[in-house]
Amino acid sequence: MFVVCFLAVPCVIDKASENTKFLAFISIAALCFVGAAPLVKDSSDLAFKVHSVAAVVCGVSSQLLLLFNFYWLLLLWVPWE
């Protein structure tokens, strides 16, 4: 998970506009937290909370980043029939 984050940092921050670079950083940092606190059956309550909150933050910030930079990519969520 950390390899994905560290390899994505230059590309994502480079493609983001000047006003949305913080969203790129937040989404990648949250993805690192998801990897650092894996959701396993025997994990503690704190690890579960860190994993869950980081996953939500990563999802929301990455979709906001797409909305503000490449809004047409959000059409990929529309099911193609």
C-alpha positions as CSV (number, residue, x, y, z in Angstrom):
1,M,0.0,0.0,0.0
2,F,2.8,2.4,0.8
3,V,4.5,1.7,-2.6
4,V,1.3,2.7,-4.4
5,C,1.1,5.9,-2.3
6,F,4.8,6.9,-2.8
7,L,4.7,6.2,-6.6
8,A,1.4,8.1,-7.0
9,V,2.5,11.3,-5.1
10,P,4.5,13.0,-8.0
11,C,1.9,12.2,-10.6
12,V,-1.1,13.2,-8.7
13,I,0.3,16.4,-7.3
14,D,1.7,17.3,-10.7
15,K,-1.7,16.9,-12.4
16,A,-3.6,18.7,-9.7
17,S,-4.2,22.4,-10.1
18,E,-2.5,24.9,-7.8
19,N,-5.6,25.3,-5.6
20,T,-6.3,21.6,-5.2
21,K,-2.8,20.2,-4.5
22,F,-3.8,19.9,-0.8
23,L,-6.6,17.5,-1.8
24,A,-4.1,15.4,-3.6
25,F,-1.9,15.3,-0.5
26,I,-4.8,14.6,1.8
27,S,-6.0,11.7,-0.3
28,I,-2.6,10.1,-0.5
29,A,-1.9,10.6,3.2
30,A,-5.2,9.1,4.1
31,L,-4.4,6.1,1.8
32,C,-1.2,5.7,3.8
33,F,-3.2,5.6,7.0
34,V,-5.5,3.0,5.6
35,G,-2.4,0.8,4.9
36,A,-0.9,1.5,8.3
37,A,-4.0,0.4,10.1
38,P,-5.2,-2.6,8.3
39,L,-8.8,-3.8,8.9
40,V,-8.4,-7.3,10.3
41,K,-10.7,-9.3,12.5
42,D,-8.4,-9.2,15.5
43,S,-7.5,-5.5,15.3
44,S,-8.1,-3.1,18.2
45,D,-10.8,-0.6,18.4
46,L,-8.4,2.2,17.6
47,A,-7.1,0.5,14.5
48,F,-10.6,0.0,13.3
49,K,-11.4,3.7,13.8
50,V,-8.2,4.9,12.1
51,H,-8.8,2.6,9.2
52,S,-12.5,3.6,8.8
53,V,-12.0,7.4,9.1
54,A,-8.9,7.4,6.8
55,A,-10.9,5.4,4.2
56,V,-13.7,7.9,4.2
57,V,-11.3,10.8,4.1
58,C,-9.4,9.2,1.2
59,G,-12.6,8.5,-0.8
60,V,-14.1,12.0,-0.3
61,S,-10.9,13.9,-1.0
62,S,-10.1,11.9,-4.1
63,Q,-13.6,12.4,-5.5
64,L,-13.4,16.1,-4.8
65,L,-10.0,16.2,-6.5
66,L,-11.5,14.7,-9.6
67,L,-14.5,17.0,-9.4
68,F,-12.4,20.1,-9.3
69,N,-9.8,19.0,-11.9
70,F,-11.3,16.4,-14.2
71,Y,-15.0,16.5,-13.7
72,W,-15.7,14.4,-16.8
73,L,-13.9,11.4,-15.1
74,L,-16.7,11.3,-12.6
75,L,-18.9,10.0,-15.4
76,L,-17.1,6.7,-15.0
77,W,-19.3,6.1,-12.0
78,V,-22.3,6.0,-14.4
79,P,-23.0,2.4,-15.2
80,W,-22.7,1.7,-18.9
81,E,-25.4,-0.6,-20.3
